[in-house]
Amino acid sequence: MKDQVGDVPSSLAQSFQCILSERDLFSKVIECFPYPIQVFSVDGTARIMNKATLEMIGIKSVESHIDKYNCFDDPIVQDNGVMDQLKRVLTGETVYLTGFNAPYKDLVRYHDVKQDRDIQTIISDITCFPLVGEDGEIEYFVAIFIFREVYRGKEEIALAKEYIETHWQEPFNLGEIAKAACLSKAHFTKLFNKHTGVTPHEYYVNYKIRRLKEKLKDTNLSIAQAFAACNIQYNGYTARVFKEKTGFSPSAYRQKSE
């Protein structure tokens, strides 16, 4: 499991522990850290975060987050079902939260994050480890975020459209289209519908109809040959689908085009 979360070694936790008493140095190290990192008090309240947290998670300002956000009250933590696991850090354990899924709409709903970002979901692995004070008691705990995937929506949809428009003569295969978009079938279908207003299958059919219309304009081809050139059988059903999509029968569309 360590390998999955970036393999944060115990020496890193020890390094943070060693400089905990030197607060200025501690804050500077946190700020320079290249990954989003937050420091929480034992009650779960955010006390320190770095610039990478602001930029990568999209938090609007330090003031809106520090001393206000509490990870133990976060509905997104609850939804991921890791609250009990997270709280084990208070017993002295290093905790690894893998595949933590934060839908951006929920970040906007529950937290003061930027609303104009083209991000759908952030999936990250989070390593949490305790920091012990001079009295031997846990004083803080640290959370380091390693982003695995940032689904931006438009990028994935563009990949899906490209796949459909390249493989339009093949039978519809939702699994392969979702794979091309690097998404699960369920998430892809929902995201595609949101961005395009149609299902992936509807987009596939509409694209085939568009290509079929081009072929029907070629009078060197019979109507049946135009359908065959698009790998569509010419029969009553496909002719009916064509009319539903265009408002014309195949023969009427050809006459209109002429």
TAURUR-V335128 format. One record per backbone hydrogen bond with DSSP energy under -1.0 kcal/mol. NH is the residue of the N-H (numbers start at 0). CO is the residue of the C=O. E is the energy in kcal/mol with one decimal. If there is no record, write none. Layout:
nh->NH co->CO e->E
nh->NH co->CO e->E
//
This chain:
nh->4 co->0 e->-1.0
nh->5 co->2 e->-1.1
nh->6 co->1 e->-3.0
nh->11 co->8 e->-1.2
nh->12 co->8 e->-1.0
nh->13 co->9 e->-2.3
nh->14 co->10 e->-2.0
nh->15 co->11 e->-2.1
nh->16 co->12 e->-2.3
nh->17 co->13 e->-2.4
nh->18 co->14 e->-1.3
nh->22 co->20 e->-1.2
nh->25 co->21 e->-2.8
nh->26 co->22 e->-2.5
nh->27 co->23 e->-2.0
nh->28 co->24 e->-2.5
nh->29 co->25 e->-2.1
nh->30 co->26 e->-2.3
nh->31 co->27 e->-1.8
nh->37 co->142 e->-2.3
nh->38 co->47 e->-2.9
nh->39 co->140 e->-3.1
nh->40 co->44 e->-2.4
nh->43 co->40 e->-2.5
nh->45 co->68 e->-2.6
nh->46 co->38 e->-3.3
nh->47 co->38 e->-1.6
nh->49 co->36 e->-1.4
nh->53 co->49 e->-1.3
nh->54 co->50 e->-2.5
nh->55 co->51 e->-2.7
nh->56 co->52 e->-1.6
nh->57 co->53 e->-1.1
nh->59 co->111 e->-2.3
nh->64 co->61 e->-1.4
nh->65 co->61 e->-2.8
nh->66 co->45 e->-3.0
nh->67 co->64 e->-2.0
nh->68 co->64 e->-3.0
nh->70 co->43 e->-2.3
nh->72 co->69 e->-1.5
nh->77 co->73 e->-1.8
nh->78 co->74 e->-2.7
nh->79 co->75 e->-1.6
nh->80 co->77 e->-1.5
nh->81 co->76 e->-1.5
nh->85 co->81 e->-3.1
nh->86 co->82 e->-2.3
nh->87 co->84 e->-1.0
nh->88 co->85 e->-1.9
nh->89 co->86 e->-1.5
nh->90 co->87 e->-1.6
nh->91 co->88 e->-1.3
nh->92 co->87 e->-1.5
nh->94 co->127 e->-3.0
nh->96 co->125 e->-3.3
nh->99 co->123 e->-2.8
nh->101 co->121 e->-2.8
nh->103 co->119 e->-2.8
nh->106 co->102 e->-1.6
nh->107 co->103 e->-2.5
nh->108 co->104 e->-1.8
nh->109 co->105 e->-2.7
nh->110 co->106 e->-2.3
nh->112 co->110 e->-1.8
nh->113 co->57 e->-2.6
nh->118 co->116 e->-2.0
nh->119 co->150 e->-3.9
nh->120 co->150 e->-1.5
nh->121 co->101 e->-1.8
nh->122 co->148 e->-3.0
nh->123 co->99 e->-2.2
nh->124 co->145 e->-2.7
nh->125 co->96 e->-3.0
nh->126 co->143 e->-2.4
nh->127 co->94 e->-3.0
nh->128 co->141 e->-1.9
nh->130 co->139 e->-3.0
nh->132 co->136 e->-3.3
nh->135 co->132 e->-2.0
nh->138 co->130 e->-2.8
nh->139 co->130 e->-1.6
nh->140 co->39 e->-2.3
nh->141 co->128 e->-3.0
nh->142 co->37 e->-2.8
nh->143 co->126 e->-2.7
nh->144 co->35 e->-2.8
nh->145 co->124 e->-3.0
nh->147 co->122 e->-2.6
nh->148 co->122 e->-2.1
nh->150 co->120 e->-2.3
nh->153 co->151 e->-2.1
nh->156 co->152 e->-2.5
nh->157 co->153 e->-2.3
nh->158 co->154 e->-1.8
nh->159 co->155 e->-2.0
nh->160 co->156 e->-2.7
nh->161 co->157 e->-2.3
nh->162 co->158 e->-2.0
nh->163 co->159 e->-2.6
nh->164 co->160 e->-2.7
nh->165 co->161 e->-1.0
nh->166 co->162 e->-2.1
nh->169 co->166 e->-1.7
nh->176 co->172 e->-1.9
nh->177 co->173 e->-2.8
nh->178 co->174 e->-2.0
nh->179 co->175 e->-2.0
nh->180 co->176 e->-1.4
nh->181 co->178 e->-1.2
nh->182 co->177 e->-2.4
nh->187 co->183 e->-2.9
nh->188 co->184 e->-2.6
nh->189 co->185 e->-1.8
nh->190 co->186 e->-2.5
nh->191 co->187 e->-3.2
nh->192 co->188 e->-2.2
nh->193 co->189 e->-1.9
nh->194 co->190 e->-2.1
nh->195 co->191 e->-2.4
nh->196 co->192 e->-2.2
nh->202 co->198 e->-2.3
nh->203 co->199 e->-2.2
nh->204 co->200 e->-2.7
nh->205 co->201 e->-2.9
nh->206 co->202 e->-2.3
nh->207 co->203 e->-2.2
nh->208 co->204 e->-2.5
nh->209 co->205 e->-2.1
nh->210 co->206 e->-2.1
nh->211 co->207 e->-2.5
nh->212 co->208 e->-2.5
nh->213 co->209 e->-1.3
nh->214 co->210 e->-1.7
nh->215 co->211 e->-2.4
nh->217 co->214 e->-1.5
nh->218 co->216 e->-1.1
nh->220 co->217 e->-1.8
nh->225 co->221 e->-2.4
nh->226 co->222 e->-2.1
nh->227 co->223 e->-2.4
nh->228 co->224 e->-2.3
nh->229 co->226 e->-1.2
nh->230 co->227 e->-2.0
nh->231 co->226 e->-2.3
nh->238 co->234 e->-2.4
nh->239 co->235 e->-1.9
nh->240 co->236 e->-2.3
nh->241 co->237 e->-2.2
nh->242 co->238 e->-2.0
nh->243 co->239 e->-2.3
nh->244 co->240 e->-2.0
nh->245 co->241 e->-2.2
nh->246 co->242 e->-2.8
nh->252 co->248 e->-2.7
nh->253 co->249 e->-2.0
nh->254 co->250 e->-2.3
nh->255 co->251 e->-2.5
nh->256 co->252 e->-2.4
nh->257 co->253 e->-1.9
//
